[in-house]
Amino acid sequence: MSSWLRFLPVLALLAWAGAFLHARSRPERLQPHAPLSSFPSELAQWHGKDVPMDPQILAVLGPGEFLSRIYESPKEPYIDYFLGYFPSQRTGDTIHSPKNCLPGAGWAPIASGRMQIERTGGPPIAANRYVLEQGDDHMFVLYWYQSHGHSVASEYLAKYYLVADAIRLNRTDGALVRVITPVSRAESIATAEGRAVSFSQKFLPVLDQYVPN
């Protein structure tokens, strides 16, 4: 009996792999969604302007749809908003973790963790939080992965849902949501965090139109 128990994890893995390969052989169910270009450019007091993306960055990101936009408010530092939606991740073009590219151009992470972003009419968003430093300047960063109604901070959990939903739903689409704001010299990191969270809560009600459940 004990020898059979040792084989159970192997059998489970083989069954999982077989189901995944079967799912890959079926035509994927691509979901309709609103074009990212129609994402609201006005969010309460925030007014957004699209930022062209570097072709080299687009080449690294791979096939997908991307929105890079700077939102400004009359009385607060700006918000750098990025939404990347990948209609399919079957060909190996999976979502890149921002933590691999956040350090750079002289910026270095000095604090990191996870937090919950409350939203009306739904469960909270699990998000990563980073504080970046360059000399005396600081940036506050939020990001998370979203797909099929899942909003997760962990890239490993995101990959689990990628495989599980490929089997269960025949879908591999997913998105990365990222919000960055500078920490001005006259404010605390907690104030910048509150601004990033408040801004995120303003677009959450419409996000499902662009990242289908």
Buried (B, 14 or more C-beta within 10 A) or exposed (E): EEEEEEEEEEEEEEEEEEBEEEBEEEEBEEEEBEEBEEBBEEBEEBEBEEEEBEEEEEEEBBEBBBBBBBBEBEEBBBBBBBBBBBBBBBEEBBBBBBBEEBEEEEBEBEEEEEBEBEBEEEEEBBBBBBBBBEEEEBBBBBBBBBBBEBBBBBBEEBBEBBBBBBBEBBBBBBBBBBBBBBBBEEBEBEBBBBBBBBBBBBBBEEBBEBBBE
